[in-house]
Amino acid sequence: MLHFCVILKIIRVCMHVDYFIRHWRKIMWGSMIALFSMFYLFSCYGHPKIIDTNLNKEFTHQLSNFTFLVKEVNLVFCDKIDEEMSTCDEITFPESSASGVVISQSQSHVFIMTANHFCMDEPPKENMPMEGERLIQVYIGNTQRDAKVVFEDETNDLCLLEALKFKKENFAPVKFAKEMPDIGDKLYNFAAPNGIGSPNTKLMFDGYFAGCEQGFCMYSIPATFGSSGSAVYNEKGELVSILVAAAIDFENVSMGPDISKISNFVKSIDKVVDIY
């Protein structure tokens, strides 16, 4: 448990859609259309046309390595009558979104770091029994691919995903900062808050380093649902943190583990799996 001089209530920055229903037929179709429309407009699904845009030269690699993540769940709604008649309702639905960063690549795969609370499968709610497999979709630029969890660090809320590398793809490995910045130093963040992301848009935020407490650091970088797992860089373009939380009722304060925690996590993985 972290103890800050100023007590902050924190919330995991991961959008979870709570349906609060007992049966699929009770959902209003109007609500369904609205949800799908928002996901269509604010995610990669809604932008099939790719515009050739230029990237900031100082952050070319960081922008290219940004990933938009969507967790999909295959929902199955059944009551006793449905089970007997084999008439269960089933639908694949976006459950949550997050951000991530390609930290390295092998000859056949890319390795993506994000927040572990996004990777974890949450137990079904009592009033909503669910069955089905959860899948993570990764969007990098104009590409889409499946990803699987390979390593998790629940203590520091870090997760490493593995996905296939497409032909002719090449990602520069992320450079880790050797130490945390000084309080007041400027930092940069690339994220898809509230699922806002597309091949044609790259949201970039900035803020300042505010210090650390027991390896958990604070930044004056805005963050909300969907910002989980987004990378924080110093002015040299070196990774200093991964955002995993934000302050309640004041989303201009975000939090994440310091670079030593992230470096140790990656080193422990590289001893088992060759990720470079």
N, C-alpha and C positions, 0 to 999 in steps of 0.2 A: 504494500500500500504506500503510495507516495504522499508525502506531507509537504505541501507548499505553504509558504508564509501567508499567501492569500489563498484561501480555500476555494478551489474551483470544482464545480461539478462537471464531469466530462461525460461525453457520450461517444460511443463508437460511431465512426463516420461511415456508415454503410446503410443503404436504403433497403429496408425490408417492407414488403407489401403485405399488410395484415388484412386478410379477407373477411374474417369474422362471419363465417357462414357455416351452416350445417349440411347444406345440400347445394349442388351446383345449379340446379334449376331455379333457386331462389335469387340468383344474381341478376340484377337488371341489365338487359342488353345495352342500354344506354351507357351505363358505367363501363362496361367492357369496351365499347367503341371508343369512349373517351380515353381510357387507359392505353389502348393500342395506338390511338392517334398521337398521344404524347410521346410514346416510345418510338413511333415512326418518325416524328418530327425532330426529336432530340437525340436520336441515336444514329448509328451508321446505316441502319435499315432504310432510313428515309432519304439517303443521298447516293443513289447509284451512279450519278454522273460525277466524274472526277475532274477537278480543275487543276491544271498544272500551276501550283503556287510556289513562290520562292520562300525559303526558310531563312531566318536570321542567321547570318554567317557565324556569329559568336556562339550560337546554340544549335547548330545544325544537327550534331549527333544527339543531343538531348531531345530535340523535337522529333527526330526520326525514331528514337527508341521509345517514345511514349506509346502506351497501349491503353485502349479502352476495353474494359472487361464487363461481361454480362453473365450472370448465373441464371440458367434456365432450369425450371423444374417441371417434370411431367406429373401433373396433378391428376389423381384418380379419386373421384367422389362416389362413395358407395354407402347405401344403407342395407339393412338385411334383405329387403325386398329386391333391391338391385342385384345383390350377390346371388340370390336364388334364381333370378331371371337373366343373369349375365347382361345387365343393361347399365353397367357403371359408366359414368361420364368421365371423359379423359381429355385433357388439353395440356399442351406445352406452353408455359407462360414465363416471361421474364420475372425473376424473383427479386434480384438486386443487381446493382452495378457498382463498379469500382474503377480505380485507375491503377496503372502499373508501369513498370519500366523494364525494358530488355537490358539485363546487366551483362549478358555474355551469350556466346553461341558456340556450338560444336559444328562438326561437318554436316550433321543431320537435324539438329534441334536448336531452338532458341530458348533461353531461360529468363523468366520474367519474375520480378519481385513485386509483391503487393502486400496488403495487410492480411494477416491470418484470419481475422474475424470474417472476412469475405470468403475465404476458402473453406471455412468450417461448415459442415452440415448441421443446421439447427434441428433439434427434435421437434416433431409435429406438435402443434397446440392441441390441447384436450378437446376443444370444440371444433377442431378441423383435422380429422384423421387424413393423412396423406400417404400415398404410396407412389413410388417412382424414383427414377434416377435423376440426380442433379448433374448438369453439365455446365462447364465454363467455356464460353465463347470469347475468343481474343480477336480484337480488331487492331491491326497495325497498318496505318495508312489506309489504302483501299482494299486490304486483304482481310479475310476472315478465316479462322481455324479453331479447332478444338484444343483445349489444354487440360492437363491433369496435374494434380498436386503431387510434388515429389518430396518436399520437406516442409516441416512446419516448426515454428518457434512460438509457442503460446505465451511464454513469459514476456517476450519483446514484441509480440503481435506481428510477426513476420512470416511470410509464406513464399515458397519458390514454386513456380509453375513451369512445366515443360510443354513445348509445342513444336510441331514440325517446322523446319525451315524450308521455305520455298526456293525453287531454283533461281539462281542469280541474286538471291538476297544476301546482304552483307551488313551486319550491324557492328558499329564500333563498340568495344567493351567500355563499360562505364568506369570512369576513374574515381576512386574513393579518396576523399580528403584524408590527410594524415591526422588531422585534429579538428575539433570543433572551432567555429569562428569565434571572434570576440563579441561580447554583447554589444548590440548596435550595428553590427555588420549587415550589409544588405544581402538578401537571399532571393532565389527565384524558384518558382514551382510550376509544374505543368500538370493539369488535372482535367477531369471531366465531371465537375460538380453537377448534382441532380441529373446525371446521365446525359449532359449536354456535350455531344462530341460527334464528329463526322470526319470523313477523309479530307474535307476541305477546310476544316477549322481546327486550330490548336490554341486552347486557352492557356495563357501564361499569366501568372500572378507574381507579385513581389511583396516582400515584407522584411522584417529585421529579426535577427537572432536575439532571444530574450533570456537565454541561460538554461541550465539543466539542474535537475534534482534527482539524484540516484540513477543516472543514466537515461532519464526521461526528459526530453527537452521541449521548450516552448518557442513559438514563432508568431510574429504578428502577420501571419499569412492567412487570408480568408479561406475557410474550408467548410464544407457541408456534406450531406449525403452524396456519395459518389466520388468524393475526394480521397477516400481511403486508398492507401497504397501508392499515392502520387509522390514523385521524387522531389526532393529539395536540394538545390545546388547553390554553391557559393559563386562568387563573381568569376572564378577561374573555370567554372563549368564542372567542378568536382562534386560528387554526391556527398551530402552531409547528413541526410536523414530521409525517412519515409513517413509521410503523415498517416497517423492511425486514429486520431481523436481530435475533437474540437470542443471548446467551451460551450456549455448550454447558454442560450439567450445572448451570446456574444460571439458570433462565428468568425470574428477577425482574430481570434486566438486559436492556434492549432498546435498539435503536439505530436511527438514521435521519438523513437529511440535515437541515441547518439550514434555517431559513425563507428565507434568501437564495437558496439553491439552488432551492427550490421556486418562489419568486417569479419568478426568472429563467426557469425552465422554462415557467411559465404565460405570461409576457410574450412569450417567443419564439413560442409557439403562437398567441397572440392577434394577432400580426402577420400570420399566414398565414390563420388561420381565426377568424371572429368567434364566440367562445364565450360572449359576454355579450349 
